Amino acid sequence: MSRLSQKQYEWRVLAAMSLYMLCMLLEWPLVRTATSVSVKCLLALVPVIPMVYVIALLARRIRASDELEQQTHLIALGMATAVVGALSLIGGFLSIAKVLVLDGSILIWVFPGLMFSYGTARWWVARRYGGNMFCEGDSALAKYLRFILAGSVLLLVGWLTRSSLDALRLGFFCGAGASLVALGLVLAIAQHRRRNADE
């Protein structure tokens, strides 16, 4: 199996995540109205398909990497697993002690938490080895555009689903989206200043 370039990897992940967002916006509301248990189960699991594809892409990318890249991936995955496992354990004990009231919907945050922890740990490990996660020139999108795009998607989802969200969830989408867009703009300004300084 040939190795995916960073550009190919990013575009495939972007396509899968776009499909996931479409599922959540168009298909997921049908879960509440379905009466048959089998139809409800099928509808509930449809958004998982693009996420499993993203996991498979990541596994393919790690398998095709050289030893140093594999080591940074595996160290980061180990660190991310430890962080999410520890947080799950803390949350479980606090829930059992009735300090926190958690229901099963909290489980949907395990995978995003794992991916966020993995990305942060991978960045840190790559820096410790004196490198970067990838060559910026091989990337499909500039770093600042990735943050602006992710923030814009969160803001769009919040706006499109505002009538069905409670204040906490709407605040999450708006706050996280605005923060990512602002971070992207800061990175864009910093990149522009670096280019001007180099000229």
CNS distance restraints for C-alpha pairs under 8 A (distance, minus, plus):
assign (resid   2 and name CA) (resid  64 and name CA) 7.64 0.50 0.50
assign (resid   3 and name CA) (resid  60 and name CA) 7.89 0.50 0.50
assign (resid   3 and name CA) (resid  61 and name CA) 6.82 0.50 0.50
assign (resid   3 and name CA) (resid  64 and name CA) 5.62 0.50 0.50
assign (resid   3 and name CA) (resid  65 and name CA) 7.84 0.50 0.50
assign (resid   4 and name CA) (resid   8 and name CA) 5.83 0.50 0.50
assign (resid   4 and name CA) (resid   9 and name CA) 5.88 0.50 0.50
assign (resid   4 and name CA) (resid  61 and name CA) 6.70 0.50 0.50
assign (resid   5 and name CA) (resid   9 and name CA) 6.10 0.50 0.50
assign (resid   5 and name CA) (resid 138 and name CA) 7.46 0.50 0.50
assign (resid   6 and name CA) (resid  10 and name CA) 6.05 0.50 0.50
assign (resid   6 and name CA) (resid 134 and name CA) 7.52 0.50 0.50
assign (resid   6 and name CA) (resid 138 and name CA) 5.84 0.50 0.50
assign (resid   6 and name CA) (resid 139 and name CA) 5.48 0.50 0.50
assign (resid   6 and name CA) (resid 140 and name CA) 7.03 0.50 0.50
assign (resid   7 and name CA) (resid  11 and name CA) 6.22 0.50 0.50
assign (resid   7 and name CA) (resid 138 and name CA) 6.14 0.50 0.50
assign (resid   7 and name CA) (resid 139 and name CA) 5.04 0.50 0.50
assign (resid   7 and name CA) (resid 140 and name CA) 4.37 0.50 0.50
assign (resid   7 and name CA) (resid 141 and name CA) 7.94 0.50 0.50
assign (resid   8 and name CA) (resid  12 and name CA) 6.16 0.50 0.50
assign (resid   8 and name CA) (resid 140 and name CA) 7.63 0.50 0.50
assign (resid   9 and name CA) (resid  13 and name CA) 6.15 0.50 0.50
assign (resid   9 and name CA) (resid  57 and name CA) 7.34 0.50 0.50
assign (resid  10 and name CA) (resid  14 and name CA) 5.95 0.50 0.50
assign (resid  10 and name CA) (resid 139 and name CA) 7.47 0.50 0.50
assign (resid  10 and name CA) (resid 140 and name CA) 6.35 0.50 0.50
assign (resid  11 and name CA) (resid  15 and name CA) 6.09 0.50 0.50
assign (resid  11 and name CA) (resid 140 and name CA) 7.04 0.50 0.50
assign (resid  12 and name CA) (resid  16 and name CA) 6.16 0.50 0.50
assign (resid  13 and name CA) (resid  17 and name CA) 6.01 0.50 0.50
assign (resid  13 and name CA) (resid  54 and name CA) 5.97 0.50 0.50
assign (resid  13 and name CA) (resid  57 and name CA) 7.76 0.50 0.50
assign (resid  14 and name CA) (resid  18 and name CA) 6.04 0.50 0.50
assign (resid  15 and name CA) (resid  19 and name CA) 6.22 0.50 0.50
assign (resid  16 and name CA) (resid  20 and name CA) 6.17 0.50 0.50
assign (resid  16 and name CA) (resid  50 and name CA) 5.15 0.50 0.50
assign (resid  16 and name CA) (resid  51 and name CA) 7.16 0.50 0.50
assign (resid  16 and name CA) (resid  53 and name CA) 7.19 0.50 0.50
assign (resid  16 and name CA) (resid  54 and name CA) 6.75 0.50 0.50
assign (resid  17 and name CA) (resid  21 and name CA) 6.17 0.50 0.50
assign (resid  17 and name CA) (resid  50 and name CA) 6.81 0.50 0.50
assign (resid  17 and name CA) (resid  51 and name CA) 7.43 0.50 0.50
assign (resid  18 and name CA) (resid  22 and name CA) 6.21 0.50 0.50
assign (resid  19 and name CA) (resid  23 and name CA) 6.19 0.50 0.50
assign (resid  19 and name CA) (resid  50 and name CA) 6.69 0.50 0.50
assign (resid  20 and name CA) (resid  24 and name CA) 6.25 0.50 0.50
assign (resid  20 and name CA) (resid  47 and name CA) 5.51 0.50 0.50
assign (resid  20 and name CA) (resid  48 and name CA) 7.82 0.50 0.50
assign (resid  20 and name CA) (resid  50 and name CA) 5.80 0.50 0.50
assign (resid  20 and name CA) (resid  51 and name CA) 7.23 0.50 0.50
assign (resid  21 and name CA) (resid  25 and name CA) 6.12 0.50 0.50
assign (resid  22 and name CA) (resid  26 and name CA) 5.77 0.50 0.50
assign (resid  22 and name CA) (resid  27 and name CA) 7.49 0.50 0.50
assign (resid  23 and name CA) (resid  27 and name CA) 4.90 0.50 0.50
assign (resid  23 and name CA) (resid  28 and name CA) 6.16 0.50 0.50
assign (resid  23 and name CA) (resid  46 and name CA) 7.22 0.50 0.50
assign (resid  23 and name CA) (resid  47 and name CA) 5.64 0.50 0.50
assign (resid  24 and name CA) (resid  28 and name CA) 4.83 0.50 0.50
assign (resid  24 and name CA) (resid  29 and name CA) 7.51 0.50 0.50
assign (resid  24 and name CA) (resid  47 and name CA) 6.70 0.50 0.50
assign (resid  25 and name CA) (resid  29 and name CA) 7.13 0.50 0.50
assign (resid  25 and name CA) (resid 157 and name CA) 7.49 0.50 0.50
assign (resid  25 and name CA) (resid 160 and name CA) 7.95 0.50 0.50
assign (resid  25 and name CA) (resid 161 and name CA) 7.59 0.50 0.50
assign (resid  26 and name CA) (resid  30 and name CA) 7.84 0.50 0.50
assign (resid  27 and name CA) (resid  31 and name CA) 7.43 0.50 0.50
assign (resid  27 and name CA) (resid  43 and name CA) 7.03 0.50 0.50
assign (resid  28 and name CA) (resid  32 and name CA) 7.93 0.50 0.50
assign (resid  28 and name CA) (resid  43 and name CA) 6.82 0.50 0.50
assign (resid  28 and name CA) (resid  44 and name CA) 6.77 0.50 0.50
assign (resid  28 and name CA) (resid  47 and name CA) 7.94 0.50 0.50
assign (resid  29 and name CA) (resid  33 and name CA) 7.48 0.50 0.50
assign (resid  30 and name CA) (resid  34 and name CA) 6.22 0.50 0.50
assign (resid  30 and name CA) (resid  43 and name CA) 7.38 0.50 0.50
assign (resid  31 and name CA) (resid  40 and name CA) 5.37 0.50 0.50
assign (resid  31 and name CA) (resid  43 and name CA) 5.84 0.50 0.50
assign (resid  31 and name CA) (resid  44 and name CA) 6.19 0.50 0.50
assign (resid  32 and name CA) (resid  40 and name CA) 7.76 0.50 0.50
assign (resid  34 and name CA) (resid  39 and name CA) 6.60 0.50 0.50
assign (resid  34 and name CA) (resid  40 and name CA) 5.51 0.50 0.50
assign (resid  35 and name CA) (resid  39 and name CA) 7.56 0.50 0.50
assign (resid  35 and name CA) (resid  40 and name CA) 7.03 0.50 0.50
assign (resid  36 and name CA) (resid  40 and name CA) 6.06 0.50 0.50
assign (resid  37 and name CA) (resid  41 and name CA) 6.01 0.50 0.50
assign (resid  38 and name CA) (resid  42 and name CA) 6.13 0.50 0.50
assign (resid  39 and name CA) (resid  43 and name CA) 6.04 0.50 0.50
assign (resid  40 and name CA) (resid  44 and name CA) 5.99 0.50 0.50
assign (resid  41 and name CA) (resid  45 and name CA) 6.27 0.50 0.50
assign (resid  42 and name CA) (resid  46 and name CA) 6.33 0.50 0.50
assign (resid  45 and name CA) (resid  49 and name CA) 7.37 0.50 0.50
assign (resid  47 and name CA) (resid  51 and name CA) 7.13 0.50 0.50
assign (resid  48 and name CA) (resid  52 and name CA) 6.16 0.50 0.50
assign (resid  49 and name CA) (resid  53 and name CA) 6.39 0.50 0.50
assign (resid  50 and name CA) (resid  54 and name CA) 6.35 0.50 0.50
assign (resid  51 and name CA) (resid  55 and name CA) 6.33 0.50 0.50
assign (resid  52 and name CA) (resid  56 and name CA) 6.19 0.50 0.50
assign (resid  53 and name CA) (resid  57 and name CA) 6.17 0.50 0.50
assign (resid  54 and name CA) (resid  58 and name CA) 6.24 0.50 0.50
assign (resid  55 and name CA) (resid  59 and name CA) 6.20 0.50 0.50
assign (resid  56 and name CA) (resid  60 and name CA) 6.09 0.50 0.50
assign (resid  57 and name CA) (resid  61 and name CA) 6.12 0.50 0.50
assign (resid  58 and name CA) (resid  62 and name CA) 6.18 0.50 0.50
assign (resid  59 and name CA) (resid  63 and name CA) 6.08 0.50 0.50
assign (resid  60 and name CA) (resid  64 and name CA) 6.19 0.50 0.50
assign (resid  61 and name CA) (resid  65 and name CA) 6.26 0.50 0.50
assign (resid  62 and name CA) (resid  69 and name CA) 7.44 0.50 0.50
assign (resid  62 and name CA) (resid  70 and name CA) 5.75 0.50 0.50
assign (resid  62 and name CA) (resid  73 and name CA) 6.87 0.50 0.50
assign (resid  63 and name CA) (resid  70 and name CA) 7.31 0.50 0.50
assign (resid  65 and name CA) (resid  69 and name CA) 5.68 0.50 0.50
assign (resid  65 and name CA) (resid  70 and name CA) 5.80 0.50 0.50
assign (resid  66 and name CA) (resid  70 and name CA) 6.11 0.50 0.50
assign (resid  67 and name CA) (resid  71 and name CA) 6.05 0.50 0.50
assign (resid  68 and name CA) (resid  72 and name CA) 6.32 0.50 0.50
assign (resid  69 and name CA) (resid  73 and name CA) 6.15 0.50 0.50
assign (resid  70 and name CA) (resid  74 and name CA) 6.02 0.50 0.50
assign (resid  71 and name CA) (resid  75 and name CA) 6.01 0.50 0.50
assign (resid  72 and name CA) (resid  76 and name CA) 6.05 0.50 0.50
assign (resid  72 and name CA) (resid 122 and name CA) 6.35 0.50 0.50
assign (resid  72 and name CA) (resid 125 and name CA) 5.94 0.50 0.50
assign (resid  72 and name CA) (resid 126 and name CA) 6.29 0.50 0.50
assign (resid  73 and name CA) (resid  77 and name CA) 6.05 0.50 0.50
assign (resid  73 and name CA) (resid 122 and name CA) 6.26 0.50 0.50
assign (resid  74 and name CA) (resid  78 and name CA) 6.04 0.50 0.50
assign (resid  75 and name CA) (resid  79 and name CA) 6.19 0.50 0.50
assign (resid  75 and name CA) (resid 121 and name CA) 7.98 0.50 0.50
assign (resid  75 and name CA) (resid 122 and name CA) 7.67 0.50 0.50
assign (resid  75 and name CA) (resid 125 and name CA) 7.44 0.50 0.50
assign (resid  76 and name CA) (resid  80 and name CA) 6.02 0.50 0.50
assign (resid  76 and name CA) (resid 118 and name CA) 5.43 0.50 0.50
assign (resid  76 and name CA) (resid 119 and name CA) 7.60 0.50 0.50
assign (resid  76 and name CA) (resid 121 and name CA) 4.80 0.50 0.50
assign (resid  76 and name CA) (resid 122 and name CA) 4.78 0.50 0.50
assign (resid  76 and name CA) (resid 125 and name CA) 6.78 0.50 0.50
assign (resid  77 and name CA) (resid  81 and name CA) 6.01 0.50 0.50
assign (resid  77 and name CA) (resid 118 and name CA) 5.54 0.50 0.50
assign (resid  77 and name CA) (resid 121 and name CA) 7.71 0.50 0.50
assign (resid  77 and name CA) (resid 122 and name CA) 7.81 0.50 0.50
assign (resid  78 and name CA) (resid  82 and name CA) 6.20 0.50 0.50
assign (resid  79 and name CA) (resid  83 and name CA) 6.24 0.50 0.50
assign (resid  79 and name CA) (resid 117 and name CA) 7.68 0.50 0.50
assign (resid  79 and name CA) (resid 118 and name CA) 7.20 0.50 0.50
assign (resid  79 and name CA) (resid 121 and name CA) 6.58 0.50 0.50
assign (resid  80 and name CA) (resid  84 and name CA) 6.15 0.50 0.50
assign (resid  80 and name CA) (resid 114 and name CA) 5.73 0.50 0.50
assign (resid  80 and name CA) (resid 115 and name CA) 7.62 0.50 0.50
assign (resid  80 and name CA) (resid 117 and name CA) 4.79 0.50 0.50
assign (resid  80 and name CA) (resid 118 and name CA) 4.81 0.50 0.50
assign (resid  80 and name CA) (resid 121 and name CA) 6.71 0.50 0.50
assign (resid  81 and name CA) (resid  85 and name CA) 5.78 0.50 0.50
assign (resid  81 and name CA) (resid 114 and name CA) 6.61 0.50 0.50
assign (resid  81 and name CA) (resid 118 and name CA) 7.97 0.50 0.50
assign (resid  82 and name CA) (resid  86 and name CA) 5.97 0.50 0.50
assign (resid  83 and name CA) (resid  87 and name CA) 6.19 0.50 0.50
assign (resid  83 and name CA) (resid 117 and name CA) 7.21 0.50 0.50
assign (resid  84 and name CA) (resid  88 and name CA) 6.01 0.50 0.50
assign (resid  84 and name CA) (resid 110 and name CA) 7.13 0.50 0.50
assign (resid  84 and name CA) (resid 113 and name CA) 6.71 0.50 0.50
assign (resid  84 and name CA) (resid 114 and name CA) 6.01 0.50 0.50
assign (resid  84 and name CA) (resid 117 and name CA) 7.66 0.50 0.50
assign (resid  85 and name CA) (resid  89 and name CA) 6.13 0.50 0.50
assign (resid  86 and name CA) (resid  90 and name CA) 6.16 0.50 0.50
assign (resid  87 and name CA) (resid  91 and name CA) 6.02 0.50 0.50
assign (resid  88 and name CA) (resid  92 and name CA) 5.94 0.50 0.50
assign (resid  89 and name CA) (resid  93 and name CA) 6.22 0.50 0.50
assign (resid  90 and name CA) (resid  94 and name CA) 6.15 0.50 0.50
assign (resid  91 and name CA) (resid  95 and name CA) 5.97 0.50 0.50
assign (resid  91 and name CA) (resid 100 and name CA) 7.52 0.50 0.50
assign (resid  92 and name CA) (resid  96 and name CA) 6.14 0.50 0.50
assign (resid  93 and name CA) (resid  97 and name CA) 6.14 0.50 0.50
assign (resid  94 and name CA) (resid  98 and name CA) 6.21 0.50 0.50
assign (resid  94 and name CA) (resid  99 and name CA) 5.17 0.50 0.50
assign (resid  94 and name CA) (resid 100 and name CA) 5.53 0.50 0.50
assign (resid  95 and name CA) (resid  99 and name CA) 5.86 0.50 0.50
assign (resid  95 and name CA) (resid 100 and name CA) 4.76 0.50 0.50
assign (resid  95 and name CA) (resid 101 and name CA) 5.73 0.50 0.50
assign (resid  95 and name CA) (resid 102 and name CA) 6.22 0.50 0.50
assign (resid 102 and name CA) (resid 106 and name CA) 6.74 0.50 0.50
assign (resid 106 and name CA) (resid 110 and name CA) 7.53 0.50 0.50
assign (resid 108 and name CA) (resid 112 and name CA) 7.79 0.50 0.50
assign (resid 109 and name CA) (resid 113 and name CA) 5.90 0.50 0.50
assign (resid 110 and name CA) (resid 114 and name CA) 6.05 0.50 0.50
assign (resid 111 and name CA) (resid 115 and name CA) 6.17 0.50 0.50
assign (resid 112 and name CA) (resid 116 and name CA) 6.03 0.50 0.50
assign (resid 113 and name CA) (resid 117 and name CA) 6.02 0.50 0.50
assign (resid 114 and name CA) (resid 118 and name CA) 5.93 0.50 0.50
assign (resid 115 and name CA) (resid 119 and name CA) 6.03 0.50 0.50
assign (resid 116 and name CA) (resid 120 and name CA) 6.21 0.50 0.50
assign (resid 117 and name CA) (resid 121 and name CA) 5.97 0.50 0.50
assign (resid 118 and name CA) (resid 122 and name CA) 5.85 0.50 0.50
assign (resid 119 and name CA) (resid 123 and name CA) 6.17 0.50 0.50
assign (resid 120 and name CA) (resid 124 and name CA) 6.29 0.50 0.50
assign (resid 121 and name CA) (resid 125 and name CA) 6.02 0.50 0.50
assign (resid 122 and name CA) (resid 126 and name CA) 5.96 0.50 0.50
assign (resid 122 and name CA) (resid 133 and name CA) 7.13 0.50 0.50
assign (resid 123 and name CA) (resid 127 and name CA) 6.21 0.50 0.50
assign (resid 123 and name CA) (resid 132 and name CA) 7.07 0.50 0.50
assign (resid 123 and name CA) (resid 133 and name CA) 6.03 0.50 0.50
assign (resid 124 and name CA) (resid 128 and name CA) 6.25 0.50 0.50
assign (resid 125 and name CA) (resid 129 and name CA) 6.42 0.50 0.50
assign (resid 126 and name CA) (resid 130 and name CA) 6.50 0.50 0.50
assign (resid 126 and name CA) (resid 131 and name CA) 5.34 0.50 0.50
assign (resid 126 and name CA) (resid 132 and name CA) 5.39 0.50 0.50
assign (resid 126 and name CA) (resid 133 and name CA) 5.79 0.50 0.50
assign (resid 127 and name CA) (resid 131 and name CA) 5.23 0.50 0.50
assign (resid 127 and name CA) (resid 132 and name CA) 5.91 0.50 0.50
assign (resid 127 and name CA) (resid 133 and name CA) 7.98 0.50 0.50
assign (resid 134 and name CA) (resid 138 and name CA) 7.45 0.50 0.50
assign (resid 134 and name CA) (resid 139 and name CA) 7.65 0.50 0.50
assign (resid 135 and name CA) (resid 139 and name CA) 6.83 0.50 0.50
assign (resid 136 and name CA) (resid 142 and name CA) 7.20 0.50 0.50
assign (resid 136 and name CA) (resid 143 and name CA) 7.94 0.50 0.50
assign (resid 141 and name CA) (resid 145 and name CA) 6.17 0.50 0.50
assign (resid 141 and name CA) (resid 146 and name CA) 6.35 0.50 0.50
assign (resid 142 and name CA) (resid 146 and name CA) 6.50 0.50 0.50
assign (resid 143 and name CA) (resid 147 and name CA) 6.72 0.50 0.50
assign (resid 143 and name CA) (resid 184 and name CA) 7.56 0.50 0.50
assign (resid 143 and name CA) (resid 187 and name CA) 7.63 0.50 0.50
assign (resid 144 and name CA) (resid 148 and name CA) 6.28 0.50 0.50
assign (resid 144 and name CA) (resid 183 and name CA) 7.54 0.50 0.50
assign (resid 144 and name CA) (resid 184 and name CA) 4.23 0.50 0.50
assign (resid 144 and name CA) (resid 185 and name CA) 6.63 0.50 0.50
assign (resid 144 and name CA) (resid 186 and name CA) 7.91 0.50 0.50
assign (resid 144 and name CA) (resid 187 and name CA) 5.31 0.50 0.50
assign (resid 144 and name CA) (resid 188 and name CA) 5.44 0.50 0.50
assign (resid 145 and name CA) (resid 149 and name CA) 5.87 0.50 0.50
assign (resid 145 and name CA) (resid 184 and name CA) 6.33 0.50 0.50
assign (resid 145 and name CA) (resid 188 and name CA) 7.96 0.50 0.50
assign (resid 146 and name CA) (resid 150 and name CA) 6.07 0.50 0.50
assign (resid 146 and name CA) (resid 184 and name CA) 7.37 0.50 0.50
assign (resid 147 and name CA) (resid 151 and name CA) 6.03 0.50 0.50
assign (resid 147 and name CA) (resid 180 and name CA) 5.28 0.50 0.50
assign (resid 147 and name CA) (resid 181 and name CA) 5.96 0.50 0.50
assign (resid 147 and name CA) (resid 183 and name CA) 6.72 0.50 0.50
assign (resid 147 and name CA) (resid 184 and name CA) 4.79 0.50 0.50
assign (resid 148 and name CA) (resid 152 and name CA) 5.97 0.50 0.50
assign (resid 148 and name CA) (resid 180 and name CA) 6.09 0.50 0.50
assign (resid 148 and name CA) (resid 181 and name CA) 4.30 0.50 0.50
assign (resid 148 and name CA) (resid 182 and name CA) 7.54 0.50 0.50
assign (resid 148 and name CA) (resid 183 and name CA) 7.63 0.50 0.50
assign (resid 148 and name CA) (resid 184 and name CA) 4.99 0.50 0.50
assign (resid 148 and name CA) (resid 185 and name CA) 7.18 0.50 0.50
assign (resid 149 and name CA) (resid 153 and name CA) 6.19 0.50 0.50
assign (resid 149 and name CA) (resid 181 and name CA) 7.46 0.50 0.50
assign (resid 150 and name CA) (resid 154 and name CA) 6.40 0.50 0.50
assign (resid 150 and name CA) (resid 177 and name CA) 7.15 0.50 0.50
assign (resid 150 and name CA) (resid 180 and name CA) 6.81 0.50 0.50
assign (resid 150 and name CA) (resid 181 and name CA) 7.62 0.50 0.50
assign (resid 151 and name CA) (resid 155 and name CA) 6.19 0.50 0.50
assign (resid 151 and name CA) (resid 176 and name CA) 6.83 0.50 0.50
assign (resid 151 and name CA) (resid 177 and name CA) 3.79 0.50 0.50
assign (resid 151 and name CA) (resid 178 and name CA) 6.07 0.50 0.50
assign (resid 151 and name CA) (resid 179 and name CA) 7.09 0.50 0.50
assign (resid 151 and name CA) (resid 180 and name CA) 4.65 0.50 0.50
assign (resid 151 and name CA) (resid 181 and name CA) 4.93 0.50 0.50
assign (resid 152 and name CA) (resid 156 and name CA) 6.00 0.50 0.50
assign (resid 152 and name CA) (resid 177 and name CA) 6.07 0.50 0.50
assign (resid 152 and name CA) (resid 178 and name CA) 7.76 0.50 0.50
assign (resid 152 and name CA) (resid 181 and name CA) 6.70 0.50 0.50
assign (resid 153 and name CA) (resid 157 and name CA) 6.09 0.50 0.50
assign (resid 153 and name CA) (resid 177 and name CA) 7.29 0.50 0.50
assign (resid 154 and name CA) (resid 158 and name CA) 6.11 0.50 0.50
assign (resid 154 and name CA) (resid 173 and name CA) 5.40 0.50 0.50
assign (resid 154 and name CA) (resid 174 and name CA) 7.02 0.50 0.50
assign (resid 154 and name CA) (resid 176 and name CA) 7.15 0.50 0.50
assign (resid 154 and name CA) (resid 177 and name CA) 4.87 0.50 0.50
assign (resid 155 and name CA) (resid 159 and name CA) 6.10 0.50 0.50
assign (resid 155 and name CA) (resid 173 and name CA) 5.95 0.50 0.50
assign (resid 155 and name CA) (resid 174 and name CA) 5.47 0.50 0.50
assign (resid 155 and name CA) (resid 177 and name CA) 5.06 0.50 0.50
assign (resid 155 and name CA) (resid 178 and name CA) 7.09 0.50 0.50
assign (resid 156 and name CA) (resid 160 and name CA) 6.02 0.50 0.50
assign (resid 157 and name CA) (resid 161 and name CA) 5.99 0.50 0.50
assign (resid 157 and name CA) (resid 173 and name CA) 7.30 0.50 0.50
assign (resid 158 and name CA) (resid 162 and name CA) 5.52 0.50 0.50
assign (resid 158 and name CA) (resid 170 and name CA) 5.78 0.50 0.50
assign (resid 158 and name CA) (resid 173 and name CA) 5.22 0.50 0.50
assign (resid 158 and name CA) (resid 174 and name CA) 6.30 0.50 0.50
assign (resid 161 and name CA) (resid 165 and name CA) 6.34 0.50 0.50
assign (resid 162 and name CA) (resid 170 and name CA) 6.35 0.50 0.50
assign (resid 165 and name CA) (resid 169 and name CA) 5.90 0.50 0.50
assign (resid 165 and name CA) (resid 170 and name CA) 5.72 0.50 0.50
assign (resid 166 and name CA) (resid 170 and name CA) 6.16 0.50 0.50
assign (resid 167 and name CA) (resid 171 and name CA) 5.87 0.50 0.50
assign (resid 168 and name CA) (resid 172 and name CA) 6.20 0.50 0.50
assign (resid 169 and name CA) (resid 173 and name CA) 6.35 0.50 0.50
assign (resid 170 and name CA) (resid 174 and name CA) 6.16 0.50 0.50
assign (resid 171 and name CA) (resid 175 and name CA) 5.70 0.50 0.50
assign (resid 172 and name CA) (resid 176 and name CA) 5.73 0.50 0.50
assign (resid 173 and name CA) (resid 177 and name CA) 5.73 0.50 0.50
assign (resid 174 and name CA) (resid 178 and name CA) 5.91 0.50 0.50
assign (resid 175 and name CA) (resid 179 and name CA) 6.01 0.50 0.50
assign (resid 176 and name CA) (resid 180 and name CA) 6.16 0.50 0.50
assign (resid 177 and name CA) (resid 181 and name CA) 6.23 0.50 0.50
assign (resid 178 and name CA) (resid 182 and name CA) 6.04 0.50 0.50
assign (resid 179 and name CA) (resid 183 and name CA) 6.09 0.50 0.50
assign (resid 180 and name CA) (resid 184 and name CA) 6.10 0.50 0.50
assign (resid 181 and name CA) (resid 185 and name CA) 6.22 0.50 0.50
assign (resid 182 and name CA) (resid 186 and name CA) 6.22 0.50 0.50
assign (resid 183 and name CA) (resid 187 and name CA) 6.19 0.50 0.50
assign (resid 184 and name CA) (resid 188 and name CA) 6.10 0.50 0.50
assign (resid 185 and name CA) (resid 189 and name CA) 6.17 0.50 0.50
assign (resid 186 and name CA) (resid 190 and name CA) 6.15 0.50 0.50
assign (resid 187 and name CA) (resid 191 and name CA) 6.05 0.50 0.50
assign (resid 188 and name CA) (resid 192 and name CA) 6.11 0.50 0.50
assign (resid 189 and name CA) (resid 193 and name CA) 6.17 0.50 0.50
assign (resid 190 and name CA) (resid 194 and name CA) 6.19 0.50 0.50
assign (resid 191 and name CA) (resid 195 and name CA) 6.24 0.50 0.50
assign (resid 192 and name CA) (resid 196 and name CA) 6.27 0.50 0.50
assign (resid 193 and name CA) (resid 197 and name CA) 6.08 0.50 0.50
assign (resid 194 and name CA) (resid 198 and name CA) 6.18 0.50 0.50
assign (resid 195 and name CA) (resid 199 and name CA) 6.40 0.50 0.50
